[in-house]
């Protein structure tokens, strides 16, 4: 082996170094991005979604959130000039019942009554959409038939005019 120019003592280290170099050249950054990165993202998403489902299920039994109930209209904002309307001198209440009926009360007097339904939007990121049987106008509050729920917790709800570019967002507090 001495005649081929390779020292026998350095041969195993050179071979190991050479095999690593060939391995990384074969793998390349594109191949690593195509294999390792998606695997890491999938594993993170799976672990997050599993833990989120578990916590959601346990919270659902302990702390049930529902859009049903009485909601006091606070203000609406939107339109071309970012118009703001509020309930300064009146009380407008939206009452959503378990039997899919609703009432809109103006100063505790029924102004509208009808039915509503809820569905998931297949167009806009699976938003929950409320569909009333008619357009609603009470004092300064004007609600088109379809409203997307853009924010909701136990005491606050924000509805937005569904599929209307310059629509309004409507802020409600639970009564």
MIGUPA-839982 format. One record per residue (C-alpha): z, x, y; residue in one letter; residue number from 1; chain. Coordinates in steps of 0.05 Angstrom, whole numbers, plus 32768, in hexadecimal, padded with zeros to 4 digits. Layout:
# MIGUPA-839982
((Z X Y) "A" NUM "A")
...
//
This chain:
# MIGUPA-839982
((8000 8000 8000) "X" 1 "A")
((8008 803A 802E) "X" 2 "A")
((7FBD 8043 8030) "X" 3 "A")
((7FAF 7FFF 8050) "X" 4 "A")
((7FD6 800D 808F) "X" 5 "A")
((800E 7FDC 8082) "X" 6 "A")
((8054 7FF7 807A) "X" 7 "A")
((8076 7FD8 803F) "X" 8 "A")
((80B9 7FD0 8062) "X" 9 "A")
((809A 7FA9 809C) "X" 10 "A")
((806D 7F7E 8072) "X" 11 "A")
((809C 7F43 8063) "X" 12 "A")
((80B0 7F3D 80AD) "X" 13 "A")
((8068 7F40 80C3) "X" 14 "A")
((8054 7F0D 808F) "X" 15 "A")
((808B 7EDD 80A5) "X" 16 "A")
((8079 7EE6 80EE) "X" 17 "A")
((8030 7EDC 80DD) "X" 18 "A")
((803E 7E9C 80B5) "X" 19 "A")
((8067 7E7F 80EF) "X" 20 "A")
((802F 7E90 811F) "X" 21 "A")
((7FFB 7E6F 80F3) "X" 22 "A")
((8028 7E32 80E9) "X" 23 "A")
((8032 7E28 8134) "X" 24 "A")
((7FE8 7E32 8140) "X" 25 "A")
((7FD8 7DFD 810C) "X" 26 "A")
((800D 7DCE 8126) "X" 27 "A")
((7FFC 7DD7 8170) "X" 28 "A")
((801D 7DAF 81A7) "X" 29 "A")
((7FED 7D74 819D) "X" 30 "A")
((8000 7D6D 8154) "X" 31 "A")
((804A 7D72 8164) "X" 32 "A")
((8042 7D3D 819A) "X" 33 "A")
((801E 7D11 8169) "X" 34 "A")
((8052 7D17 8132) "X" 35 "A")
((8097 7D29 814D) "X" 36 "A")
((8096 7D03 818E) "X" 37 "A")
((8083 7CBF 8171) "X" 38 "A")
((80B5 7CC8 8138) "X" 39 "A")
((80EC 7CD8 816A) "X" 40 "A")
((80DA 7C9C 8196) "X" 41 "A")
((80D7 7C6D 815B) "X" 42 "A")
((811B 7C84 8141) "X" 43 "A")
((813B 7C7C 8186) "X" 44 "A")
((811D 7C36 818E) "X" 45 "A")
((8134 7C22 8149) "X" 46 "A")
((817A 7C3A 8154) "X" 47 "A")
((817D 7C18 8198) "X" 48 "A")
((8161 7BD7 8180) "X" 49 "A")
((818F 7BD5 8144) "X" 50 "A")
((81CC 7BE1 816E) "X" 51 "A")
((81B4 7BAF 81A4) "X" 52 "A")
((81A9 7B79 8170) "X" 53 "A")
((81EE 7B83 8153) "X" 54 "A")
((8210 7B80 8197) "X" 55 "A")
((81E6 7B44 81AC) "X" 56 "A")
((81F9 7B1E 816E) "X" 57 "A")
((8242 7B2C 8175) "X" 58 "A")
((8241 7B1B 81C0) "X" 59 "A")
((821A 7ADB 81B3) "X" 60 "A")
((8252 7AC0 8188) "X" 61 "A")
((8288 7AD6 81B9) "X" 62 "A")
((8268 7AC9 81FC) "X" 63 "A")
((8230 7A96 81F9) "X" 64 "A")
((8201 7A98 8235) "X" 65 "A")
((81D8 7A5B 8244) "X" 66 "A")
((81A9 7A46 827C) "X" 67 "A")
((81C1 79FF 8272) "X" 68 "A")
((81F3 79E2 82A3) "X" 69 "A")
((81F8 79D7 82EE) "X" 70 "A")
((81D9 7A09 831E) "X" 71 "A")
((81E3 7A08 836A) "X" 72 "A")
((81A6 7A1F 8391) "X" 73 "A")
((81B8 7A57 83C1) "X" 74 "A")
((8175 7A6F 83DE) "X" 75 "A")
((812B 7A79 83D2) "X" 76 "A")
((8104 7AB6 83E8) "X" 77 "A")
((80B9 7AC5 83E5) "X" 78 "A")
((8076 7AAD 83FC) "X" 79 "A")
((8046 7AD1 8429) "X" 80 "A")
((8078 7AE4 845F) "X" 81 "A")
((80B4 7AEE 8431) "X" 82 "A")
((80D0 7AAD 844A) "X" 83 "A")
((811A 7A9F 843D) "X" 84 "A")
((8134 7A59 8433) "X" 85 "A")
((817C 7A47 8425) "X" 86 "A")
((81AA 7A0C 841B) "X" 87 "A")
((81CE 7A13 845D) "X" 88 "A")
((81DC 79C9 8469) "X" 89 "A")
((81D1 79A9 8424) "X" 90 "A")
((81E5 79B2 83DC) "X" 91 "A")
((81AC 79B4 83AA) "X" 92 "A")
((81C0 79B5 8361) "X" 93 "A")
((8194 79BF 8324) "X" 94 "A")
((81B4 79A3 82E5) "X" 95 "A")
((8195 79B7 82A2) "X" 96 "A")
((81AF 798E 8267) "X" 97 "A")
((81B0 799C 821C) "X" 98 "A")
((8181 7962 820E) "X" 99 "A")
((814A 7985 8238) "X" 100 "A")
((8153 7957 8273) "X" 101 "A")
((8161 796E 82BA) "X" 102 "A")
((817A 7952 82FB) "X" 103 "A")
((8170 796C 8341) "X" 104 "A")
((81A7 7955 836F) "X" 105 "A")
((81A4 7957 83BB) "X" 106 "A")
((81EA 7951 83D8) "X" 107 "A")
((8202 7935 8395) "X" 108 "A")
((81CC 78FF 8395) "X" 109 "A")
((8197 7901 835E) "X" 110 "A")
((8154 7913 837E) "X" 111 "A")
((812D 7923 833E) "X" 112 "A")
((8138 7917 82F4) "X" 113 "A")
((810B 7929 82BA) "X" 114 "A")
((8102 7957 827F) "X" 115 "A")
((80F7 79A1 8278) "X" 116 "A")
((80E5 79D1 8240) "X" 117 "A")
((80ED 7A1C 8236) "X" 118 "A")
((80BD 7A4D 8217) "X" 119 "A")
((80AE 7A98 8215) "X" 120 "A")
((8073 7AB0 823D) "X" 121 "A")
((8040 7AD4 8214) "X" 122 "A")
((8020 7AEF 8253) "X" 123 "A")
((8058 7B0F 827B) "X" 124 "A")
((8087 7B38 8250) "X" 125 "A")
((80A3 7AFD 822A) "X" 126 "A")
((80C7 7ADF 8266) "X" 127 "A")
((80EB 7A9E 8259) "X" 128 "A")
((80C6 7A67 827E) "X" 129 "A")
((80E4 7A23 8291) "X" 130 "A")
((80B1 79EC 8299) "X" 131 "A")
((80C6 79AD 82BE) "X" 132 "A")
((809F 796C 82B8) "X" 133 "A")
((8091 796B 8303) "X" 134 "A")
((8093 7995 8342) "X" 135 "A")
((80D6 7991 8365) "X" 136 "A")
((80E4 798D 83B0) "X" 137 "A")
((812B 7985 83C9) "X" 138 "A")
((813C 7998 8410) "X" 139 "A")
((811C 79DD 8419) "X" 140 "A")
((811A 79EC 83CE) "X" 141 "A")
((80D4 79E5 83B1) "X" 142 "A")
((80CD 79F4 8366) "X" 143 "A")
((8089 79F2 8344) "X" 144 "A")
((8089 79D6 82FD) "X" 145 "A")
((808C 7A1A 82DB) "X" 146 "A")
((80C4 7A4C 82EA) "X" 147 "A")
((80D0 7A8F 82C9) "X" 148 "A")
((8118 7AA6 82C1) "X" 149 "A")
((8118 7AEC 82DE) "X" 150 "A")
((8164 7AF6 82DF) "X" 151 "A")
((819C 7AD2 82BC) "X" 152 "A")
((81E5 7ADC 82AD) "X" 153 "A")
((821E 7AAB 82A6) "X" 154 "A")
((8226 7A9D 82F0) "X" 155 "A")
((81E3 7AB1 8310) "X" 156 "A")
((819C 7A9D 8303) "X" 157 "A")
((815B 7AB0 8326) "X" 158 "A")
((811D 7A87 8319) "X" 159 "A")
((80D8 7A9C 8330) "X" 160 "A")
((809A 7A71 833A) "X" 161 "A")
((8074 7A80 82FA) "X" 162 "A")
((802E 7A9E 8300) "X" 163 "A")
((802C 7A96 834B) "X" 164 "A")
((801D 7AD8 836E) "X" 165 "A")
((8040 7AC8 83B0) "X" 166 "A")
((8074 7A9B 8391) "X" 167 "A")
((80BE 7A94 83A0) "X" 168 "A")
((80FC 7AAC 837D) "X" 169 "A")
((8134 7A79 837B) "X" 170 "A")
((817C 7A90 8377) "X" 171 "A")
((81B0 7A62 8356) "X" 172 "A")
((81FA 7A69 8348) "X" 173 "A")
((821C 7A43 8311) "X" 174 "A")
((8246 7A08 8329) "X" 175 "A")
//
